[in-house]
Amino acid sequence: MRLFLNPVMLKEYKLRFRSFKSFLGLMFYLLAVSIFVVGFIFLNSQSMGNSYVRPDTSRIMFMVLSFIQLGLVLFITPGLTAGVISGEREKQTLTILLTTTQSSGAIIIGKLVSSVSFLMLMIFASLPIYSIVFLFGGISPLQLLTVLGYYMFIIFVFGSFGVLYSTLIRKTIVSMISAYGTALFFAAGTAFLLLVSLQFSNGAQGFNPVSYFFAMLNPFAVLFGIFEPGALKDLGRQTGIQFPLWAAQLISYTLLFSAAMFMSIRKLRPKAGSKR
């Protein structure tokens, strides 16, 4: 428990959650999501020439909102975590932080959790807006909880990449560019390579691990599979690999997260590590 509730984390919480700008940003975020949901329902009901919303329309709205929020997660997370260590180094406070009794693991975990906590607060705060779909049907509570859990998982994985770059790179701007480049590769690069690999296979069914590998690394592909399991079955028939795509991503992302956290902890005190 001391590893997760340490002075570094408590200090970061006070700095982030006592700022008026943070709650102002949360208000505008919820306002934008609410306008999107209400506008989507209104425009769809008007275009259909009736005053009701069908369950399939509600499901489409939930899917679109989920993909938009996943894109926001991938866009915001690197900016929150890419300067947690390099920022301390630029302010010349990292040396003071390292002279405390806190271990490297406590510092890294405290920085990661405190950095992504505001983003998780935004997601949890939007749950009442998400729950509007239950009024019209089309989405089960299990799917909502699955999407929410997937967001949490993605936040910590990509947050660990930002912390790693912040530990290895001295300049915050370079660290942030590297973190955004990594997020862009996983989001857009793997999607492009997936389409290219499927084109080379010409839709023929057989053993095609390359396409499966790129689909496994893409967050949007797994999120789409949560809503449309049949699409992943078609991908499994084309690649010849029937192992669940979400399980493959869970394993691979967990390994990447563990490697990023391990390297961040080891590289935080490189001199002390070399002496041991």
Helices and strands as residue ranges (DSSP letters): H 7-17, H 20-47, H 55-81, H 86-90, H 94-98, H 104-125, H 127-130, H 133-136, H 141-168, H 172-184, I 185-189, H 190-201, H 209-217, H 219-227, H 229-239, H 245-268, H 270-275
